Amino acid sequence: MINIKILGTGCASCKSTQRLVEEVVAAKGVQAQVEKVEDIPSIMQYGVMRTPGVVIDGKVVHAGGVPSRAMVESWISA
């Protein structure tokens, strides 16, 4: 199972990123736990200074702005 964290305080971009990640996970049929992290100290532990951020299995794969669907698909493989 893949562990995915969406880092962000709740802005529209953060919500869009979470929705996009959940859509791709469902479309690919991948087993993943998607978690929203809104606590600023927790976000900063990942070294992310611009949100939204995406962390997959402990590795930051994106920070700042909503990623494209193609980017998310490349991170999540069946």
N, C-alpha and C positions, 0 to 999 in steps of 0.2 A: 504494500500500500504506500502511495506517495503522500508525503506530508507537505501541504502548501499553506503558506502564511501570506495573507495580504496585509501589508503594513500601511496604516493610514488612520487619520483621526476622524474620518467620517465624511470627508468632502465628496462632491459629486464624482470626481475622477476616481476616488478610492472605491466608491460604490460601483461605478461602471467597470472597474478592473475586476472586482470580486465577481460581478455578474458574468463577465466575459470568461473568466477562468472556470466558473461553475458550468457554463454552457459548453465549453470545450471538453471538460472532464466528462460530462454527460454524453456528448456526441461521440467521444472516442470510447466510451464504455470502460474507462480506467477507474480502478478503485483508488480513491484519494480522499484524504481528510483536508477540507478547506477551512482554515481558521482565520478570523479577522483579529488583528492586533492593533488596538487603538491607544495603548499606553505609551506615551512619548519616551520614557526611559527605556522601555523594552524595544521600541523601534530603533533608538539610538545605539543599542547594544549591537545591532547588525551593521552599524556604520552608515545607515541610510539617512541622508540629510534632506532629501526631497521625496515626497510621497506622491503617488502611491508607490510602494515597493512590493516586490514579489520574492518570496524565499521558498525554494523547493528543496526539501530534505536538508535544511540547514544552510544552503548556499544562496546568496543573493543573486538573482538572475536579472532583476530589473529595478530601476529606481527613477522616479520622476516622470510623470505623464502616463497616459493610458497606453498600454502596449497594443500592437496590432494583433488581430486574430491569428495571423500567420506566425507571429512570434510566440504566442501562447501555445499554438499547436506544436511548434518545434520543441518547446520545453516538455511537453506532455506526450509521451509515447505509449501506445497500447501494449 
